[in-house]
Amino acid sequence: MKKKPMALGTVWPVSASLLGEDGGRIGTCLDTPNAIAKALMERPDATHVVEALSHVRRPRSAYADRMAGWNVAESRFRPTGRG
């Protein structure tokens, strides 16, 4: 059985970091806006995100408009340490 290729936009595996209230890293996910929003939906304990390419730290609220039922992106969330 041939494996289906990954969807466009998920091929380059750059990871954003999800942070908890204390600033500690909870885990990582794909660094795309929809994947980050999906990871935030999966992890309500995440309060901030540090984007990999820009190193910008954004609050959870920055992704609120994408945290909706229509977002079916794969987050590829991976817990780190305390996950």
VMD Tcl script that draws the C-alpha trace (Angstrom):
set ca {
  {0.00 0.00 0.00}
  {1.44 3.35 -1.08}
  {1.56 6.09 1.56}
  {-0.26 9.32 0.73}
  {2.09 12.34 0.54}
  {1.80 15.02 3.20}
  {-0.42 17.99 2.43}
  {1.18 21.14 1.08}
  {2.36 23.42 3.83}
  {3.34 20.57 6.14}
  {6.39 19.33 4.25}
  {8.98 21.66 5.78}
  {9.15 20.51 9.41}
  {9.77 23.74 11.30}
  {8.50 23.64 14.88}
  {6.94 26.36 16.97}
  {7.19 26.07 20.76}
  {4.12 26.10 23.00}
  {4.68 27.60 26.43}
  {2.75 27.23 29.67}
  {1.76 29.92 32.12}
  {5.14 29.69 33.87}
  {6.98 30.22 30.57}
  {8.19 26.62 30.40}
  {7.99 24.75 27.12}
  {5.07 22.31 26.95}
  {5.89 21.01 23.50}
  {6.27 21.78 19.82}
  {4.03 21.77 16.77}
  {4.28 22.64 13.09}
  {4.98 26.32 12.57}
  {2.01 27.30 10.45}
  {-0.83 29.50 11.73}
  {-3.47 26.77 11.43}
  {-1.25 24.07 12.97}
  {-0.39 26.36 15.89}
  {-4.07 27.16 16.44}
  {-4.94 23.46 16.31}
  {-2.22 22.67 18.87}
  {-3.59 25.41 21.12}
  {-7.04 23.81 20.84}
  {-5.50 20.46 21.81}
  {-3.54 21.99 24.70}
  {-5.63 24.52 26.64}
  {-2.77 24.82 29.15}
  {-0.59 26.55 26.52}
  {-0.62 30.31 26.98}
  {2.03 31.49 24.49}
  {3.71 30.43 21.27}
  {7.24 31.15 20.08}
  {7.39 30.97 16.31}
  {10.50 29.22 15.00}
  {11.49 31.47 12.12}
  {10.77 34.87 13.62}
  {11.37 33.96 17.29}
  {8.35 36.13 18.07}
  {6.46 35.25 21.25}
  {2.71 35.58 20.77}
  {-0.14 35.11 23.25}
  {-2.76 32.42 22.75}
  {-5.27 35.13 21.80}
  {-3.29 35.90 18.61}
  {-4.61 32.63 17.15}
  {-8.19 32.89 18.44}
  {-9.68 33.51 14.98}
  {-8.22 30.19 13.76}
  {-9.23 28.17 16.82}
  {-12.53 27.02 15.34}
  {-14.26 23.89 14.14}
  {-13.30 24.54 10.50}
  {-9.60 24.19 11.38}
  {-8.76 20.60 10.53}
  {-5.00 21.13 10.24}
  {-2.59 18.60 11.70}
  {-0.71 20.17 14.59}
  {1.88 17.40 14.92}
  {2.08 18.35 18.60}
  {4.93 16.70 20.48}
  {5.21 17.09 24.22}
  {8.60 18.01 25.63}
  {9.61 17.19 29.15}
  {6.48 18.01 31.09}
  {3.99 17.30 28.26}
}
mol new
graphics top color blue
foreach p $ca { graphics top sphere $p radius 0.5 }
foreach p [lrange $ca 0 end-1] q [lrange $ca 1 end] { graphics top cylinder $p $q radius 0.2 }
display resetview
